[in-house]
């Protein structure tokens, strides 16, 4: 919720989006933002918001008395308002009476206005006794859902509902409703509606381990009860019957108005055009139904699947259909090539999976087993985000599993059907976020304005015809005909021509759109956000150099070696242990004889020259057989190095802590065999230089570490820090110890420097967007200085602008106890700082910073940790700074989404272009998400480009502008022509005449319809203009244009209409008495006809 100062906030948001310079001045001058602080709770909110909270009180319309008829719940990313209703007999009788008396028109009106339906049929009540729930989402979209009951008498199964600890509790009756494929259950003891999927965060980790260690699965009775509660495990996209689709399409307001218009025309003997409109409408309905059906089939074929799975039940292992899986089932993960049909927690072994169907990321990902619960963490709860590396997602393909000696990999079903991550993405396609676009709202307002004009003409026609004692039938037909003239029935169809043609042109350019309604929105885009790696830069990295650490002594601190162009252990200190770390610390796996993994891991591993083997030896140490040890991955150095006794013959990777965006690192535990048949355990860790520094023993870090990191980062290089820790433990402890207990007190081994080259087309595209005055923003998980350097190289940061870093201090606080925010200028080595040496990075005082913000152009950059501080501690500064920051580095996936939402909150129309799993949330949140993927359709974004570079972005914007301009032009043309024809008819009605049928046909068919169709086929411009198309249909320019044209045409028609009567050759024609036909041979008819053209 926004504060009571919402109007003032919206006003200043416009300042933020239009005049970013002024915003920074507010920030630097200590502008009072207190009135803008949001009332949102920045911590995780409970599923049910307190009824006594402000947010709850604001939902009620007046006093509620003792009944709680409205609740507000959070489920996943959605916030829903639930209003309880019960049927009212008196209202129901009235409803049926009105429906019958109006021959169904009253029911049709309620179909168009669903929010009225519930008020006509029911009254508000407490949720405990409700028959219906009116669900309103955060976009104010409403749905009226019936509440259903289930008791044990239904089919003999005892009803059970889930608890917060993973178990089920028996109840007398289950009250539930479904909304957008999810089931919501009423918990009478808590007096709240719950979604079972939202209880995952309350399950203790020990529940999963106890269930896995029990060795037995669910009983048949438990399975039956859970299937009753959760339903079948099937993402079923049901195909609506053709007749239903036809009926739904036919009763839309557009086609009902066409039925009305055609009825008037046929009654007026205007059969030609009416017949053409009937044929066109039937064809249009058929095309719409065909497209809807095709989209349903395409979505169904893309997402609906099932297979057989081996599941542990109380009576042993059974092979069942995946549709029969329920949460709590234990199943065996297939060793090769299986598609998962549920979200599950991996309990032992590891699994190599491909999640490209969900994220577009084609790089295989390693999933590891859920670690054992430590004594200090017995109460730790499961988190979908925190434990994502242990979750096997529905829809992912299992490439390979590494399993226990004599045991297969097991997983516990967590979520099924539409509750899964895949199900949520499918739901986002089936129920997309409404397009909040001013053009569409203005269109409806203008149509309403045309109806008011039509009402004036309606009244005018009745008045003059009644005065002339015209027959009643003629009065009715002529007065209603005016409505069809002012509001052309073909207007909605003509408005969609530009979108259809733009979509076809995009497909020819290998850009596919699953939501054509967003194309118009693309024409208004004024901010483009880009991921860095794989989007702006190449997917691969080039090894540049290596800086190993020479250990220090009591007198000398540690120091870096000179740059090494290759991983030659003979040239490195400590026996080349840095090479061992690089060769073992990775998530590479061998599938079908080929190495697969993260591109960075592959590049570094190939530099070592080592080889990787998947262990298949059944003869392992007895200690390994007794405990939870998976088959290790073996790496071997080249033979020439082992012969020189520089390395052992092989190293076993027995434990892997996978890479996490939030942790910014990965680690492995490596077993190093010794001559005495024992093993050394070593932890190797690699990650971002900032994070690894916090984990290292300061005595092992060279004093110039930060300076060296900044030096390389300023030149755009990507840096990886490598460290190690010798472990004094056996296999058992190594396989059980928590990650945070071993990733500490590390010894720094060195820095690896890689170059991430900018794609050849990137600079040209960014410059093209800059010239079009479209703001470009980089959003990446890379180092801040590296991101800033790449941003400068590709044109996001201009050469003539100063670049400042927004940072926070952890050792200094403001009077409110918040971390202090600072500005720091960072430039490339060839530029001067504000106050410092060349190539320096120095803090700038607030006064100095203020001066330079006033006197010069500037651009800001910010890192994820500082962005988090702004979000939590300085919410009043978040949106103003977002308006001027152009580089966002070290951003977590949820922060990328928050950034997109913040940009949208200050009235930007945002496009997001990315290619990886970390971009999915941001792609979905943006007005126009563009995924770079080989697939024709991605459920992560409305647009998918098969060409993996950012050339698609200006193409989408150009086509969006073409569709938007076409829609503007078509509307103004049709509205102008309709109003012109309206003025003509008003004049002709004055003398009791009208246009002939063929004149109407010529105007309606050739001058309006055909021109509008060809108008919409105009291709997009080859360049992006700095002046964007207007987005407001009701802007002063648009309204003045249409109204001015109307006035000019009306005055012209009036002049020629009157002046012709003054001509000596003018012969008026009088209608014989009793003749109901208009005088269509009048010279004034021809004058109005030609002046209209």
HELIX and SHEET records of a PDB file:
HELIX    1   1 UNK A    6  UNK A   18  1                                  13    
HELIX    2   2 UNK A   20  UNK A   28  1                                   9    
HELIX    3   3 UNK A   34  UNK A   36  5                                   3    
HELIX    4   4 UNK A   54  UNK A   57  1                                   4    
HELIX    5   5 UNK A   89  UNK A  101  1                                  13    
HELIX    6   6 UNK A  105  UNK A  112  1                                   8    
HELIX    7   7 UNK A  114  UNK A  121  1                                   8    
HELIX    8   8 UNK A  127  UNK A  129  5                                   3    
HELIX    9   9 UNK A  196  UNK A  202  5                                   7    
HELIX   10  10 UNK A  205  UNK A  213  1                                   9    
HELIX   11  11 UNK A  220  UNK A  230  1                                  11    
HELIX   12  12 UNK A  242  UNK A  250  1                                   9    
HELIX   13  13 UNK A  253  UNK A  267  1                                  15    
HELIX   14  14 UNK A  271  UNK A  303  1                                  33    
HELIX   15  15 UNK A  322  UNK A  324  5                                   3    
HELIX   16  16 UNK A  356  UNK A  359  1                                   4    
HELIX   17  17 UNK A  375  UNK A  377  5                                   3    
HELIX   18  18 UNK A  388  UNK A  390  5                                   3    
HELIX   19  19 UNK A  417  UNK A  419  5                                   3    
HELIX   20  20 UNK A  421  UNK A  430  1                                  10    
HELIX   21  21 UNK A  438  UNK A  467  1                                  30    
HELIX   22  22 UNK A  472  UNK A  486  1                                  15    
HELIX   23  23 UNK A  491  UNK A  495  1                                   5    
HELIX   24  24 UNK A  497  UNK A  508  1                                  12    
HELIX   25  25 UNK A  516  UNK A  518  5                                   3    
HELIX   26  26 UNK A  519  UNK A  522  1                                   4    
HELIX   27  27 UNK A  532  UNK A  536  3                                   5    
HELIX   28  28 UNK A  569  UNK A  571  5                                   3    
HELIX   29  29 UNK A  574  UNK A  576  5                                   3    
HELIX   30  30 UNK A  577  UNK A  584  1                                   8    
HELIX   31  31 UNK A  599  UNK A  608  1                                  10    
HELIX   32  32 UNK A  622  UNK A  626  1                                   5    
HELIX   33  33 UNK A  639  UNK A  643  1                                   5    
HELIX   34  34 UNK A  689  UNK A  695  1                                   7    
HELIX   35  35 UNK A  698  UNK A  700  5                                   3    
HELIX   36  36 UNK A  705  UNK A  714  1                                  10    
HELIX   37  37 UNK A  731  UNK A  736  1                                   6    
HELIX   38  38 UNK A  739  UNK A  742  1                                   4    
HELIX   39  39 UNK A  762  UNK A  771  1                                  10    
HELIX   40  40 UNK A  784  UNK A  794  1                                  11    
HELIX   41  41 UNK A  846  UNK A  855  1                                  10    
HELIX   42  42 UNK A  864  UNK A  873  1                                  10    
HELIX   43  43 UNK A  875  UNK A  882  1                                   8    
HELIX   44  44 UNK A  893  UNK A  905  1                                  13    
HELIX   45  45 UNK A  917  UNK A  919  5                                   3    
HELIX   46  46 UNK A  920  UNK A  925  1                                   6    
HELIX   47  47 UNK A  951  UNK A  990  1                                  40    
HELIX   48  48 UNK A  997  UNK A 1001  1                                   5    
HELIX   49  49 UNK A 1002  UNK A 1010  3                                   9    
HELIX   50  50 UNK A 1011  UNK A 1015  1                                   5    
HELIX   51  51 UNK A 1036  UNK A 1059  1                                  24    
HELIX   52  52 UNK A 1060  UNK A 1062  5                                   3    
HELIX   53  53 UNK A 1083  UNK A 1092  1                                  10    
SHEET    1   A 3 UNK A  70  UNK A  75  0                                        
SHEET    2   A 3 UNK A  78  UNK A  87 -1                                        
SHEET    3   A 3 UNK A 122  UNK A 124 -1                                        
SHEET    1   B 4 UNK A  70  UNK A  75  0                                        
SHEET    2   B 4 UNK A  78  UNK A  87 -1                                        
SHEET    3   B 4 UNK A 132  UNK A 136 -1                                        
SHEET    4   B 4 UNK A 142  UNK A 146 -1                                        
SHEET    1   C 4 UNK A 148  UNK A 151  0                                        
SHEET    2   C 4 UNK A 173  UNK A 179 -1                                        
SHEET    3   C 4 UNK A 182  UNK A 187 -1                                        
SHEET    4   C 4 UNK A 192  UNK A 194 -1                                        
SHEET    1   D 2 UNK A 160  UNK A 162  0                                        
SHEET    2   D 2 UNK A 168  UNK A 170 -1                                        
SHEET    1   E 6 UNK A 316  UNK A 321  0                                        
SHEET    2   E 6 UNK A 308  UNK A 313 -1                                        
SHEET    3   E 6 UNK A 330  UNK A 332 -1                                        
SHEET    4   E 6 UNK A 410  UNK A 415 -1                                        
SHEET    5   E 6 UNK A 343  UNK A 346 -1                                        
SHEET    6   E 6 UNK A 391  UNK A 392 -1                                        
SHEET    1   F 4 UNK A 338  UNK A 339  0                                        
SHEET    2   F 4 UNK A 397  UNK A 402 -1                                        
SHEET    3   F 4 UNK A 350  UNK A 354 -1                                        
SHEET    4   F 4 UNK A 365  UNK A 368 -1                                        
SHEET    1   G11 UNK A 511  UNK A 513  0                                        
SHEET    2   G11 UNK A 943  UNK A 945 -1                                        
SHEET    3   G11 UNK A 928  UNK A 932  1                                        
SHEET    4   G11 UNK A 910  UNK A 914  1                                        
SHEET    5   G11 UNK A 527  UNK A 530  1                                        
SHEET    6   G11 UNK A 775  UNK A 779  1                                        
SHEET    7   G11 UNK A 885  UNK A 889  1                                        
SHEET    8   G11 UNK A 858  UNK A 863  1                                        
SHEET    9   G11 UNK A 802  UNK A 813  1                                        
SHEET   10   G11 UNK A 819  UNK A 826 -1                                        
SHEET   11   G11 UNK A 841  UNK A 844 -1                                        
SHEET    1   H 9 UNK A 559  UNK A 560  0                                        
SHEET    2   H 9 UNK A 542  UNK A 550 -1                                        
SHEET    3   H 9 UNK A 747  UNK A 755 -1                                        
SHEET    4   H 9 UNK A 717  UNK A 727 -1                                        
SHEET    5   H 9 UNK A 679  UNK A 687 -1                                        
SHEET    6   H 9 UNK A 665  UNK A 673 -1                                        
SHEET    7   H 9 UNK A 651  UNK A 660 -1                                        
SHEET    8   H 9 UNK A 633  UNK A 636 -1                                        
SHEET    9   H 9 UNK A 611  UNK A 614 -1                                        
SHEET    1   I 2 UNK A 589  UNK A 591  0                                        
SHEET    2   I 2 UNK A 594  UNK A 596 -1                                        
END                                                                             
